[in-house]
Amino acid sequence: MNIKTALLCVAVTAAAPAPLAAAAAPDAPCNQLFPDDDLRLGQVTGAGAVTFLSDGSGCPGPAAACRSKFVARSGATVLLGRSRGDYVCAYDSRTGSTGWLPQQRIAVRSVDAAPPLSAWGGTWRLYDNNIVLKQSGDSIEADGEAYWPAKNVMPANEGSFAGTAKPAGSRLHVTGDPQGCTVDLAVAGPFLVVADNKKCGGHNVSFTGIYTRRGR
């Protein structure tokens, strides 16, 4: 049976919101980045591609068992999160990969802690999920749609949220739906990092993930 849920999130003002998920500890696994992480941008430096390293016993590290099948190309812009020893948790939108990269291969760039409202605008996508953000005065209008397992797999479970809120620095917090849907967003250069509370749609539907802009 198709489960279609439309959830309306009302506007909130920009007091510093309580996080949906606390920023990951330095010893946390590198399998997802969240809005509350220490988000930065990085550029892969040096000759040749660099292999993403997985979590596990003795990892990240130089052992062959730590090496994944995914690589980031030299010159690629990646999203960075927590660090562990000589490695940093990174996301590469080209392959959709998240894993550890050696810090010596990454030139780190900070992101604007209070970006202009124009930095939010556009249509942001992750697979079939999309979030449209528009400036409205000193606030941002947010409208999102999500699907599981996919939009073209019928019957697909669906979810949505909509609301207007003022950013708090680089974060936007949308909440207020009577069914409890809340969504946190953080803009970091060309990336939009999103986490919801798993109450924004049908079974297994979630907006959580890292989105990239596909137009304004």
Backbone as a chain_set.jsonl record, in Angstrom:
{"seq": "MNIKTALLCVAVTAAAPAPLAAAAAPDAPCNQLFPDDDLRLGQVTGAGAVTFLSDGSGCPGPAAACRSKFVARSGATVLLGRSRGDYVCAYDSRTGSTGWLPQQRIAVRSVDAAPPLSAWGGTWRLYDNNIVLKQSGDSIEADGEAYWPAKNVMPANEGSFAGTAKPAGSRLHVTGDPQGCTVDLAVAGPFLVVADNKKCGGHNVSFTGIYTRRGR", "coords": {"N": [[0.838, -1.187, 0.0], [0.541, 2.203, -0.871], [2.112, 4.734, 0.951], [1.519, 7.91, 1.718], [2.627, 10.884, 2.895], [2.067, 14.1, 3.912], [3.629, 16.693, 5.367], [3.45, 19.597, 7.209], [5.587, 22.074, 8.124], [5.865, 24.682, 10.372], [6.859, 28.173, 10.478], [9.773, 29.211, 12.244], [11.588, 31.292, 14.536], [15.026, 32.412, 14.609], [16.423, 31.262, 16.992], [19.127, 29.619, 18.631], [18.935, 26.329, 17.691], [18.018, 23.228, 19.266], [20.066, 20.448, 18.642], [19.345, 17.824, 16.256], [20.909, 15.582, 16.21], [23.726, 15.044, 18.113], [26.94, 16.49, 17.434], [29.306, 14.324, 16.011], [31.517, 12.329, 17.993], [35.154, 12.363, 18.136], [36.017, 9.689, 17.894], [33.991, 8.477, 16.568], [32.418, 6.488, 13.987], [33.1, 6.96, 10.464], [30.701, 7.362, 8.637], [28.667, 9.033, 8.002], [27.904, 12.476, 7.688], [26.803, 15.238, 9.681], [24.568, 18.074, 10.305], [25.531, 19.332, 12.646], [28.203, 18.752, 12.772], [31.732, 19.611, 12.587], [31.931, 21.257, 10.023], [33.767, 21.645, 7.056], [35.445, 22.656, 4.044], [37.469, 20.908, 1.663], [40.3, 20.398, -0.484], [41.519, 17.933, -2.588], [44.893, 17.199, -2.774], [48.136, 16.805, -4.362], [49.668, 14.179, -6.386], [47.736, 11.985, -8.384], [44.877, 9.865, -7.585], [43.242, 9.496, -4.356], [42.624, 6.995, -1.973], [39.605, 6.2, -0.312], [39.308, 5.372, 3.11], [38.096, 2.822, 5.251], [36.133, 2.213, 8.278], [36.912, 0.14, 11.133], [38.707, -2.546, 12.762], [41.832, -1.354, 13.675], [41.649, 0.622, 11.794], [40.995, 4.003, 10.666], [43.873, 3.525, 8.578], [47.095, 2.488, 7.211], [46.846, -0.166, 6.415], [45.957, -2.775, 4.122], [43.419, -3.812, 4.516], [41.898, -1.692, 5.298], [41.336, -0.209, 3.088], [38.975, 1.091, 0.818], [36.873, 0.617, -2.121], [36.583, 2.996, -3.33], [37.629, 6.184, -4.6], [38.991, 9.531, -4.345], [39.495, 12.05, -6.66], [42.491, 13.819, -7.558], [42.498, 17.254, -6.902], [39.792, 17.402, -6.45], [36.929, 18.811, -4.823], [35.976, 18.326, -1.55], [33.733, 17.543, 1.156], [34.326, 18.075, 4.552], [34.49, 16.594, 7.821], [34.733, 15.397, 11.064], [37.965, 14.756, 12.6], [40.474, 12.196, 12.936], [43.313, 11.305, 14.389], [45.726, 11.098, 11.917], [43.916, 11.418, 9.906], [40.926, 12.459, 8.146], [37.41, 12.705, 8.142], [35.551, 12.5, 5.202], [33.517, 13.57, 2.411], [32.675, 12.838, -0.908], [31.092, 14.129, -3.613], [31.099, 13.217, -6.22], [31.233, 10.422, -6.337], [29.543, 9.851, -4.304], [30.628, 8.982, -1.951], [31.614, 8.382, 1.437], [34.212, 8.564, 3.751], [37.413, 7.947, 5.352], [40.165, 10.13, 4.742], [43.654, 10.743, 4.164], [45.035, 13.373, 6.042], [47.24, 14.754, 5.103], [46.899, 14.837, 2.398], [44.986, 16.685, 1.952], [43.97, 19.962, 1.422], [42.753, 22.212, 3.565], [39.847, 24.22, 3.749], [38.079, 26.734, 5.347], [34.552, 27.242, 6.017], [31.976, 29.68, 5.483], [30.79, 30.965, 8.446], [28.526, 32.413, 8.828], [26.813, 32.579, 6.367], [25.647, 34.518, 3.513], [22.133, 35.033, 2.743], [21.716, 34.354, 0.124], [23.34, 32.189, -0.307], [21.946, 29.952, 0.348], [19.967, 29.515, -1.537], [18.228, 27.69, -4.118], [17.721, 24.532, -5.87], [18.195, 21.6, -4.243], [19.56, 18.371, -4.381], [19.4, 14.868, -3.637], [19.768, 11.857, -4.812], [16.538, 10.79, -5.508], [15.371, 12.531, -3.789], [14.504, 15.921, -3.051], [15.128, 19.309, -2.117], [13.903, 22.491, -2.027], [15.021, 25.72, -1.686], [14.342, 29.073, -0.9], [14.874, 32.581, -0.74], [13.16, 34.672, 1.528], [12.5, 37.648, 2.453], [14.199, 38.186, 5.409], [14.448, 35.553, 5.849], [14.347, 31.991, 5.1], [12.564, 30.1, 2.812], [11.58, 26.769, 2.852], [11.099, 23.739, 1.136], [10.477, 20.43, 0.814], [10.752, 17.146, -0.679], [10.666, 13.627, -0.349], [11.522, 10.163, -0.942], [11.02, 6.609, -0.678], [11.473, 3.209, -1.66], [12.487, 4.463, -3.92], [11.589, 7.085, -6.211], [10.478, 6.176, -8.596], [9.822, 3.593, -8.077], [7.206, 1.629, -7.565], [4.789, 0.488, -5.16], [5.778, 3.632, -3.935], [6.966, 4.894, -0.873], [6.345, 8.063, 0.561], [7.368, 11.391, 1.58], [7.22, 14.714, 2.982], [8.102, 18.149, 3.639], [7.573, 21.528, 4.709], [8.251, 24.97, 5.241], [9.088, 28.155, 6.777], [11.913, 29.813, 7.923], [14.371, 31.564, 9.931], [17.818, 31.596, 9.316], [20.319, 30.41, 11.604], [23.32, 31.419, 11.829], [25.135, 29.237, 9.906], [23.177, 27.397, 9.844], [19.888, 26.004, 9.521], [16.779, 25.55, 10.966], [13.896, 23.752, 10.907], [10.701, 23.315, 12.119], [7.764, 22.277, 14.017], [5.539, 20.981, 13.036], [2.486, 19.257, 13.723], [2.679, 16.486, 13.839], [5.252, 16.082, 14.495], [7.508, 16.395, 12.808], [10.805, 17.389, 12.251], [13.488, 19.217, 10.839], [16.887, 19.694, 10.294], [19.262, 21.776, 8.71], [22.363, 22.501, 7.128], [24.436, 24.731, 5.447], [27.286, 24.419, 3.475], [29.416, 25.682, 1.531], [29.269, 24.207, -1.63], [27.618, 22.244, -0.677], [24.789, 20.845, 1.013], [23.932, 19.883, 4.113], [21.885, 17.638, 5.736], [19.589, 16.63, 8.275], [16.957, 14.758, 9.577], [14.286, 13.906, 11.903], [13.22, 11.44, 11.499], [10.496, 11.465, 11.286], [9.141, 12.432, 9.145], [7.68, 11.377, 7.036], [6.534, 8.467, 5.17], [7.084, 4.917, 5.795], [10.488, 4.255, 6.341], [11.218, 6.577, 5.002], [13.349, 9.354, 4.645], [14.975, 12.494, 4.99], [17.603, 12.784, 5.592], [20.993, 13.299, 4.806], [23.523, 14.24, 2.349], [23.305, 16.889, 0.213], [23.493, 18.273, -3.107], [23.6, 21.249, -5.1], [21.373, 21.781, -7.796], [20.595, 23.815, -9.451], [19.081, 27.108, -9.585]], "CA": [[0.0, 0.0, 0.0], [1.323, 3.425, -0.934], [1.978, 5.591, 2.127], [1.872, 9.274, 1.304], [2.506, 11.74, 4.065], [2.431, 15.495, 3.686], [3.847, 17.272, 6.688], [3.675, 21.037, 7.108], [6.384, 22.594, 9.225], [5.62, 26.103, 10.448], [8.065, 28.987, 10.604], [10.319, 29.48, 13.566], [12.624, 32.309, 14.518], [16.36, 31.83, 14.659], [17.165, 30.993, 18.214], [19.984, 28.466, 18.377], [18.082, 25.176, 17.899], [18.586, 22.009, 19.817], [20.438, 19.595, 17.517], [18.705, 16.524, 16.106], [21.917, 14.6, 16.605], [24.93, 15.753, 18.544], [28.093, 16.315, 16.562], [29.944, 13.044, 16.3], [32.778, 12.339, 18.729], [36.29, 12.061, 17.26], [36.175, 8.255, 17.666], [32.802, 7.961, 15.899], [32.69, 6.004, 12.636], [32.939, 7.925, 9.374], [29.724, 6.85, 7.672], [27.678, 10.065, 7.733], [28.159, 13.795, 8.259], [25.572, 15.829, 10.168], [24.64, 19.538, 10.366], [26.265, 19.826, 13.807], [29.625, 18.439, 12.678], [32.653, 20.705, 12.258], [31.953, 21.164, 8.57], [34.736, 22.45, 6.318], [35.703, 22.181, 2.694], [38.847, 20.519, 1.422], [40.662, 20.061, -1.856], [42.492, 16.849, -2.648], [46.136, 17.675, -3.356], [49.104, 15.783, -4.703], [49.503, 13.447, -7.65], [46.935, 10.771, -8.379], [43.702, 9.77, -6.72], [43.484, 9.019, -3.001], [41.608, 5.999, -1.641], [38.855, 6.331, 0.931], [39.564, 4.318, 4.075], [36.914, 2.431, 5.996], [36.258, 1.968, 9.707], [37.169, -1.253, 11.482], [39.841, -2.775, 13.648], [43.066, -0.798, 13.15], [41.359, 1.58, 10.726], [41.723, 4.162, 9.406], [45.305, 3.311, 8.629], [47.688, 2.09, 5.933], [46.64, -1.579, 6.106], [45.133, -3.039, 2.945], [42.054, -4.098, 4.95], [41.196, -0.421, 5.509], [41.107, 0.456, 1.811], [37.706, 0.844, 0.153], [36.987, 0.597, -3.579], [36.286, 4.339, -3.823], [38.741, 7.133, -4.57], [38.739, 10.933, -4.659], [40.479, 12.495, -7.632], [43.289, 14.997, -7.223], [41.818, 18.489, -7.266], [38.375, 17.353, -6.1], [36.448, 19.488, -3.622], [35.274, 17.377, -0.692], [33.195, 18.062, 2.401], [35.065, 17.492, 5.661], [33.892, 16.593, 9.142], [35.621, 15.137, 12.201], [39.291, 14.21, 12.347], [40.968, 11.157, 13.837], [44.73, 11.108, 14.12], [46.218, 11.686, 10.671], [42.871, 11.251, 8.901], [39.75, 13.303, 8.28], [36.209, 12.143, 7.527], [35.286, 13.316, 4.019], [32.464, 13.154, 1.482], [32.935, 13.21, -2.299], [29.808, 14.056, -4.31], [31.227, 12.534, -7.513], [30.912, 9.006, -6.146], [28.647, 9.693, -3.17], [31.373, 8.195, -0.967], [32.061, 8.97, 2.688], [35.238, 7.738, 4.363], [38.585, 8.658, 5.865], [41.234, 10.473, 3.82], [44.825, 11.261, 4.881], [45.01, 14.829, 6.123], [48.338, 15.318, 4.328], [46.465, 14.978, 1.01], [43.843, 17.595, 1.916], [44.115, 21.381, 1.743], [41.502, 22.522, 4.255], [39.31, 25.572, 3.625], [36.943, 26.95, 6.229], [33.325, 27.697, 5.376], [31.407, 30.879, 6.082], [29.976, 30.639, 9.608], [27.267, 33.151, 8.688], [26.733, 32.862, 4.928], [24.506, 35.344, 3.086], [20.939, 34.265, 2.424], [21.819, 33.864, -1.251], [24.08, 30.929, -0.312], [21.007, 28.85, 0.566], [18.976, 29.389, -2.585], [18.363, 26.727, -5.2], [17.159, 23.196, -5.725], [19.23, 20.696, -3.753], [19.087, 17.008, -4.639], [20.089, 13.653, -3.225], [19.007, 10.816, -5.507], [15.224, 11.313, -5.876], [14.953, 13.554, -2.821], [14.875, 17.29, -3.396], [14.774, 20.379, -1.193], [13.953, 23.784, -2.693], [15.2, 26.803, -0.732], [14.182, 30.398, -1.488], [14.934, 33.698, 0.202], [11.915, 35.389, 1.775], [12.902, 38.656, 3.417], [15.396, 37.765, 6.134], [14.249, 34.136, 6.15], [14.447, 31.029, 4.008], [11.456, 29.173, 2.605], [12.067, 25.419, 2.558], [10.057, 22.825, 0.656], [11.183, 19.202, 0.473], [10.075, 15.883, -1.0], [11.554, 12.47, -0.204], [10.911, 8.907, -1.38], [11.671, 5.334, -0.384], [12.916, 3.115, -1.914], [12.811, 5.407, -4.989], [10.392, 7.73, -6.734], [9.899, 5.409, -9.698], [9.539, 2.228, -7.632], [5.849, 1.677, -7.031], [4.379, 1.739, -4.531], [6.85, 4.326, -3.214], [6.607, 5.674, 0.299], [6.66, 9.457, 0.307], [7.358, 12.33, 2.688], [7.442, 16.097, 2.582], [8.053, 19.168, 4.683], [7.588, 22.891, 4.198], [8.239, 25.963, 6.298], [9.924, 29.332, 6.625], [12.667, 30.028, 9.153], [15.57, 32.377, 9.836], [19.04, 30.839, 9.61], [21.173, 30.733, 12.741], [24.628, 31.168, 11.25], [25.072, 28.402, 8.703], [22.189, 26.349, 10.07], [18.469, 26.311, 9.412], [16.023, 24.564, 11.748], [12.485, 23.834, 10.552], [9.961, 22.44, 13.021], [6.447, 22.785, 14.37], [4.47, 20.127, 12.534], [1.841, 18.556, 14.835], [3.097, 15.095, 13.894], [6.599, 16.039, 15.059], [8.601, 16.47, 11.833], [11.795, 18.457, 12.383], [14.573, 19.09, 9.869], [18.033, 20.583, 10.43], [20.043, 21.911, 7.49], [23.562, 23.341, 7.228], [25.038, 24.972, 4.142], [28.75, 24.451, 3.512], [29.842, 25.805, 0.138], [28.355, 23.575, -2.586], [26.95, 21.121, -0.036], [23.741, 21.067, 2.004], [23.915, 18.724, 4.997], [20.523, 17.588, 6.253], [19.208, 15.548, 9.183], [15.608, 14.875, 10.122], [14.067, 13.078, 13.088], [12.563, 10.209, 11.048], [9.043, 11.61, 11.42], [8.761, 13.321, 8.041], [7.114, 10.668, 5.911], [6.16, 7.069, 5.314], [8.067, 3.942, 6.287], [11.861, 4.366, 5.846], [11.472, 7.842, 4.307], [14.188, 10.266, 5.406], [15.696, 13.544, 4.268], [18.982, 12.832, 6.07], [22.013, 13.047, 3.797], [24.27, 15.384, 1.83], [22.705, 17.294, -1.039], [24.219, 19.231, -3.928], [22.682, 22.14, -5.801], [21.13, 21.471, -9.202], [19.98, 24.949, -10.123], [18.499, 28.127, -8.707]], "C": [[0.873, 1.237, 0.0], [1.055, 4.281, 0.29], [2.429, 6.97, 1.741], [1.61, 10.214, 2.465], [2.951, 13.139, 3.718], [2.489, 16.173, 5.037], [4.196, 18.735, 6.531], [4.399, 21.511, 8.338], [6.259, 24.105, 9.254], [6.908, 26.85, 10.687], [8.489, 29.11, 12.055], [11.333, 30.594, 13.444], [13.952, 31.683, 14.84], [16.988, 31.953, 16.031], [18.001, 29.763, 17.947], [19.209, 27.2, 18.69], [18.806, 24.043, 18.592], [18.886, 21.062, 18.674], [19.609, 18.328, 17.471], [19.647, 15.427, 16.543], [23.178, 15.364, 16.971], [26.059, 15.508, 17.563], [28.871, 15.082, 16.993], [31.253, 13.232, 17.053], [33.916, 11.967, 17.794], [36.462, 10.572, 16.97], [34.946, 7.641, 17.0], [33.16, 7.463, 14.504], [32.423, 7.078, 11.591], [31.999, 7.327, 8.335], [28.645, 7.864, 7.329], [28.152, 11.364, 8.359], [26.821, 14.438, 8.596], [25.707, 17.351, 10.25], [25.463, 20.074, 11.534], [27.745, 19.47, 13.786], [30.435, 19.706, 12.383], [32.886, 20.691, 10.753], [32.942, 22.157, 7.971], [34.807, 21.914, 4.9], [37.175, 21.793, 2.584], [39.064, 20.257, -0.054], [41.743, 18.997, -1.819], [43.731, 17.346, -3.391], [47.043, 16.495, -3.698], [48.764, 15.056, -5.985], [48.644, 12.212, -7.449], [45.773, 10.827, -7.415], [44.103, 9.252, -5.347], [42.319, 8.123, -2.599], [40.927, 6.324, -0.321], [39.134, 5.115, 1.812], [38.331, 4.079, 4.926], [37.193, 2.387, 7.491], [36.514, 0.479, 9.93], [38.376, -1.35, 12.387], [41.123, -2.266, 12.99], [42.878, 0.225, 12.055], [40.787, 2.868, 11.321], [43.229, 4.0, 9.61], [45.794, 2.77, 7.306], [47.422, 0.646, 5.533], [45.702, -1.751, 4.918], [43.673, -3.262, 3.324], [41.238, -2.824, 5.148], [40.769, 0.224, 4.194], [39.744, 0.074, 1.233], [37.935, 0.809, -1.363], [36.767, 1.98, -4.187], [37.493, 5.256, -3.671], [38.222, 8.536, -4.814], [39.858, 11.403, -5.581], [41.261, 13.698, -7.11], [42.58, 16.24, -7.745], [40.356, 18.532, -6.88], [38.095, 18.172, -4.848], [35.617, 18.503, -2.814], [34.775, 18.107, 0.552], [33.86, 17.324, 3.55], [34.272, 17.586, 6.963], [34.941, 16.381, 10.207], [36.966, 14.589, 11.745], [39.598, 13.111, 13.352], [42.425, 10.898, 13.486], [45.142, 11.83, 12.856], [45.171, 11.659, 9.564], [41.686, 12.165, 9.19], [38.6, 12.636, 7.543], [35.772, 13.059, 6.39], [34.183, 12.703, 3.172], [32.786, 13.702, 0.102], [31.64, 13.034, -3.082], [29.903, 13.316, -5.638], [30.831, 11.072, -7.406], [29.893, 8.793, -5.044], [29.296, 8.942, -2.027], [31.693, 9.032, 0.267], [33.076, 8.031, 3.32], [36.401, 8.598, 4.815], [39.597, 8.916, 4.747], [42.428, 10.979, 4.633], [44.84, 12.784, 4.878], [46.129, 15.465, 5.297], [47.985, 15.483, 2.855], [45.336, 15.995, 0.864], [44.277, 19.005, 2.288], [42.772, 21.857, 2.285], [41.131, 23.985, 4.032], [38.117, 25.69, 4.563], [35.722, 27.363, 5.408], [32.787, 28.893, 6.144], [30.491, 30.487, 7.236], [28.63, 31.35, 9.589], [27.098, 33.545, 7.228], [25.556, 33.769, 4.598], [23.324, 34.463, 2.712], [21.0, 33.672, 1.014], [22.539, 32.517, -1.326], [23.156, 29.724, -0.172], [20.193, 28.517, -0.689], [19.284, 28.336, -3.621], [17.61, 25.447, -4.923], [18.286, 22.241, -5.388], [18.709, 19.275, -3.861], [20.019, 15.957, -4.038], [19.272, 12.493, -3.761], [17.653, 11.398, -5.925], [14.702, 12.362, -4.903], [15.343, 14.934, -3.318], [14.362, 18.257, -2.344], [14.958, 21.691, -1.933], [14.003, 24.862, -1.617], [15.129, 28.141, -1.461], [14.263, 31.456, -0.404], [13.575, 34.369, 0.295], [12.193, 36.425, 2.863], [14.211, 38.26, 4.08], [15.321, 36.292, 6.529], [14.427, 33.285, 4.902], [13.19, 30.167, 3.978], [12.027, 27.818, 2.193], [10.893, 24.529, 2.181], [10.746, 21.561, 0.171], [10.272, 18.032, 0.169], [11.09, 14.757, -0.908], [10.783, 11.197, -0.521], [11.722, 7.714, -0.877], [10.837, 4.198, -0.962], [13.4, 4.039, -3.031], [11.507, 5.93, -5.564], [9.699, 6.883, -7.782], [9.677, 3.946, -9.356], [8.185, 2.238, -6.943], [5.49, 0.358, -6.322], [5.505, 2.345, -3.716], [6.281, 5.021, -1.988], [7.129, 7.093, 0.115], [6.648, 10.269, 1.598], [7.593, 13.728, 2.175], [7.505, 16.979, 3.818], [8.08, 20.521, 4.014], [7.551, 23.851, 5.367], [9.163, 27.107, 5.979], [10.613, 29.603, 7.95], [13.864, 30.925, 8.885], [16.792, 31.519, 10.134], [19.69, 31.335, 10.9], [22.591, 30.404, 12.307], [24.479, 30.377, 9.966], [24.037, 27.295, 8.836], [20.769, 26.883, 9.935], [17.711, 25.184, 10.096], [14.547, 24.763, 11.465], [11.723, 22.831, 11.407], [8.566, 23.004, 13.233], [5.3, 21.95, 13.874], [3.832, 19.353, 13.678], [2.209, 17.088, 14.937], [4.569, 14.954, 14.285], [7.742, 16.081, 14.08], [9.506, 17.649, 12.151], [12.952, 18.171, 11.44], [15.639, 20.135, 10.174], [18.809, 20.582, 9.126], [21.25, 22.788, 7.78], [24.149, 23.494, 5.835], [26.544, 25.119, 4.318], [29.245, 24.482, 2.075], [28.829, 25.157, -0.794], [27.567, 22.415, -1.995], [25.872, 21.608, 0.929], [23.622, 19.791, 2.826], [22.605, 18.739, 5.773], [20.361, 16.413, 7.211], [17.782, 15.786, 9.643], [15.461, 13.912, 11.307], [13.248, 11.822, 12.785], [11.045, 10.251, 11.249], [8.477, 12.466, 10.297], [8.2, 12.575, 6.844], [6.764, 9.24, 6.229], [7.324, 6.198, 5.766], [9.4, 4.093, 5.558], [12.157, 5.66, 5.096], [12.292, 8.754, 5.209], [14.82, 11.292, 4.477], [17.173, 13.568, 4.623], [19.965, 12.479, 4.956], [22.69, 14.335, 3.363], [23.789, 15.671, 0.414], [23.638, 18.245, -1.783], [23.218, 20.02, -4.76], [22.586, 21.778, -7.272], [20.428, 22.603, -9.93], [19.387, 25.911, -9.122], [17.14, 28.55, -9.219]], "O": [[1.832, 1.327, 0.767], [-0.101, 4.53, 0.633], [3.609, 7.182, 1.462], [0.484, 10.314, 2.952], [4.082, 13.347, 3.279], [1.495, 16.216, 5.763], [5.128, 19.083, 5.806], [3.905, 21.376, 9.458], [6.524, 24.756, 8.243], [7.925, 26.26, 11.051], [7.662, 29.112, 12.967], [11.882, 30.82, 12.366], [14.007, 30.542, 15.298], [17.974, 32.668, 16.209], [17.627, 28.936, 17.115], [18.845, 26.991, 19.847], [20.028, 23.914, 18.518], [18.036, 20.881, 17.802], [19.21, 17.805, 18.511], [19.232, 14.454, 17.173], [23.636, 16.226, 16.221], [26.131, 14.452, 16.934], [29.067, 14.833, 18.182], [32.004, 14.172, 16.79], [33.687, 11.326, 16.769], [36.992, 10.21, 15.92], [34.86, 6.419, 16.875], [34.108, 7.962, 13.897], [31.624, 7.989, 11.807], [32.435, 6.847, 7.288], [27.8, 7.606, 6.472], [28.738, 11.356, 9.441], [25.827, 14.225, 7.903], [26.823, 17.871, 10.263], [26.037, 21.158, 11.432], [28.476, 19.851, 14.7], [29.886, 20.732, 11.982], [33.898, 20.184, 10.269], [32.96, 23.337, 8.323], [34.285, 20.84, 4.603], [38.017, 22.295, 3.329], [38.127, 19.933, -0.784], [42.747, 19.131, -1.119], [43.628, 17.854, -4.508], [46.75, 15.346, -3.365], [47.717, 15.282, -6.592], [48.801, 11.483, -6.469], [45.688, 11.702, -6.554], [45.163, 8.647, -5.185], [41.161, 8.452, -2.855], [41.58, 6.677, 0.66], [39.189, 3.983, 1.332], [37.612, 5.014, 5.278], [38.34, 2.507, 7.922], [36.349, -0.335, 9.021], [38.99, -0.34, 12.733], [41.468, -2.687, 11.886], [43.855, 0.657, 11.443], [40.155, 2.826, 12.376], [43.769, 4.3, 10.675], [45.008, 2.607, 6.372], [47.743, 0.262, 4.409], [44.769, -0.97, 4.732], [42.778, -2.939, 2.543], [40.008, -2.878, 5.165], [39.921, 1.117, 4.193], [39.397, -1.105, 1.164], [39.066, 0.955, -1.826], [36.764, 2.13, -5.409], [38.278, 5.119, -2.732], [37.16, 8.725, -5.406], [41.035, 11.174, -5.303], [40.749, 14.491, -6.32], [42.12, 16.272, -8.886], [39.73, 19.588, -6.969], [38.913, 18.225, -3.929], [34.666, 17.914, -3.329], [35.314, 19.141, 0.946], [33.954, 16.097, 3.535], [33.498, 18.518, 7.178], [35.936, 17.105, 10.254], [37.092, 14.034, 10.653], [39.065, 13.089, 14.462], [42.737, 10.346, 12.431], [44.935, 13.037, 12.73], [45.508, 11.86, 8.397], [41.47, 12.587, 10.326], [38.781, 12.075, 6.463], [35.636, 14.267, 6.587], [33.944, 11.496, 3.204], [33.127, 14.875, -0.048], [31.139, 11.917, -3.205], [28.889, 12.831, -6.141], [30.164, 10.543, -8.295], [29.418, 7.673, -4.855], [28.603, 8.329, -1.215], [32.001, 10.22, 0.17], [32.83, 6.828, 3.418], [36.378, 9.821, 4.679], [39.858, 8.046, 3.916], [42.236, 11.583, 5.688], [44.675, 13.409, 3.83], [45.984, 16.597, 4.837], [48.686, 16.188, 2.13], [44.786, 16.154, -0.225], [44.88, 19.22, 3.339], [41.779, 21.9, 1.56], [41.979, 24.873, 4.112], [37.24, 24.826, 4.564], [35.845, 27.779, 4.256], [33.108, 29.087, 7.316], [29.52, 29.757, 7.034], [27.695, 30.926, 10.268], [27.226, 34.72, 6.886], [24.566, 33.786, 5.33], [23.494, 33.284, 2.4], [20.412, 32.624, 0.745], [22.371, 31.78, -2.298], [23.53, 28.606, -0.526], [19.78, 27.373, -0.88], [20.442, 28.108, -3.969], [16.954, 25.292, -3.893], [19.23, 22.09, -6.164], [17.57, 18.991, -3.489], [21.234, 16.136, -3.95], [18.208, 12.178, -3.229], [17.62, 12.406, -6.632], [13.692, 13.012, -5.176], [16.394, 15.101, -3.937], [13.3, 18.052, -1.756], [16.052, 21.979, -2.417], [13.138, 24.917, -0.742], [15.765, 28.329, -2.498], [13.784, 31.256, 0.712], [12.917, 34.609, -0.717], [12.128, 36.116, 4.053], [15.212, 38.025, 3.404], [16.035, 35.839, 7.424], [14.63, 33.796, 3.801], [12.802, 29.579, 4.988], [12.859, 27.737, 1.29], [9.838, 24.558, 2.815], [11.521, 21.609, -0.784], [9.161, 17.937, 0.691], [12.235, 14.907, -1.335], [9.56, 11.147, -0.39], [12.934, 7.799, -0.678], [9.618, 4.194, -0.79], [14.584, 4.368, -3.091], [10.456, 5.304, -5.427], [8.47, 6.869, -7.857], [9.377, 3.14, -10.238], [8.04, 2.797, -5.856], [5.826, -0.728, -6.794], [6.121, 1.662, -2.899], [5.233, 5.663, -2.06], [8.218, 7.3, -0.418], [6.007, 9.891, 2.579], [8.103, 13.918, 1.071], [7.029, 16.613, 4.892], [8.55, 20.655, 2.884], [6.897, 23.583, 6.375], [9.936, 27.045, 5.023], [9.961, 29.62, 8.994], [14.321, 31.037, 7.747], [16.795, 30.782, 11.12], [19.619, 32.517, 11.239], [23.023, 29.256, 12.401], [23.779, 30.798, 9.045], [24.018, 26.359, 8.036], [20.495, 28.053, 10.202], [17.966, 24.007, 9.84], [13.999, 25.828, 11.75], [12.049, 21.645, 11.424], [8.222, 24.062, 12.707], [4.161, 22.198, 14.268], [4.55, 18.833, 14.532], [2.071, 16.493, 16.005], [5.078, 13.838, 14.396], [8.877, 15.823, 14.479], [9.036, 18.776, 12.303], [13.348, 17.019, 11.263], [15.335, 21.321, 10.297], [18.999, 19.536, 8.505], [21.169, 23.713, 8.587], [24.338, 22.508, 5.123], [27.014, 25.846, 5.194], [29.468, 23.435, 1.468], [27.651, 25.511, -0.761], [26.913, 21.675, -2.73], [26.021, 22.644, 1.577], [23.256, 18.74, 2.301], [22.26, 19.743, 6.397], [20.919, 15.339, 6.992], [17.435, 16.893, 10.055], [16.399, 13.198, 11.66], [12.661, 11.218, 13.683], [10.394, 9.213, 11.367], [7.463, 13.142, 10.469], [8.24, 13.098, 5.73], [6.701, 8.84, 7.391], [8.407, 6.693, 6.077], [9.454, 4.064, 4.328], [13.268, 5.82, 4.592], [11.98, 8.916, 6.389], [15.155, 10.995, 3.33], [17.932, 14.314, 4.005], [19.789, 11.484, 4.252], [22.456, 15.395, 3.943], [23.856, 14.814, -0.466], [24.463, 18.93, -1.177], [22.135, 19.533, -5.083], [23.597, 21.502, -7.919], [19.738, 22.37, -10.923], [19.209, 25.576, -7.951], [16.489, 29.401, -8.613]]}, "num_chains": 1, "name": "protein.A"}
